[in-house]
């Protein structure tokens, strides 16, 4: 693996080349959030007040699911402080944006901003990093799962993307709720319970069928869209001892219109380099990276990244490779030769 550098090393070289406006909040991004809020409210009302056939209801569910994901991307932006700076307003707006996916703002800041960003792809300290081969050997249930062929595991894992974001967030809640002081813990619980009260309460207010189209199907779609991005952010990159965003992160490319609708969430390496600047400026950051370190920057179309995820296992061997214990196949990671055109592997016969 090449020499690694921390975030500050890169940021110090790029920061002087960015406009001062890049480091200021951009409240106008909230207009996008308002648009998605209106779409969500109008979509739910349309399903429940108008008599549509199943096809029309499902199409509205698709729009709602897309909106759940998109407003969640804005919530991510808000809670990094790049839209508004006022603490209470930031938490309120971020909480509203994440409500469709049932993630509280305090949990997100603790889990994502403070833990994940500070320890990205660290084997022990990143709450989002996948397990090493040593950890795998100590987990009996996971060992049974990995006795299945890769095709079935991939099918299961991609199906699970429909609940993965909220499910992992719930797991993080129970981990971090044990670490916080009583006052902060109470807020964490309120923020965790409130979205569920709203959505489960809606179930009792609406007909079951209409609730399914109004919330359950959009919930699955929203989770899936969010996880299609998140699952490609780091899972093809190696585990690293130094938080080097050019080594541990992947940016994906999508059509320009989708970048607009998803608030530039595809620029993930850029986000890890500058989590405190608004994503509207990430194209400028990318341009500077490509000037200075074009050979270190990882990017590929979102579809290609998902294809790599489908065709490779998710257990790390020696931090820089991915291993399938069932057949002892060892694949390279992005930093070590893996690419959309090269999904090769070799066999390690000495692995028990």
ABEGO torsion letter per residue (X at the ends): XBBBBBAAAAAAAAAAABBAAAABBBAAAAAAAAAAAAAAAAAAAAAAABBBBAAAAAAAAAAAAAAAAAAAAAAAAAAAGAABABAAAAAAAAAAAAAAAGBBAAAAAAAAAAAAAAABGBAAABAABBBBAAAAAABAAAAAAAABBAAAAAAAAAAAAAAAAAAAAAAAAAAAAAABBAAAAAAAAAAAAAAAAAAAAAAAABBAAAAAAAAAAAAAAAAAAAAAAAAAAAAABBBBABBBAAAABBBBBBBAAAAAAAGGAABAAAAAABAABBAAAAAAAAAAAAAABAAABBBBBAAAAAAAAAABBABBBGGABBBBAAAGBBBBBAAAGBBAABBBBBBBAABX
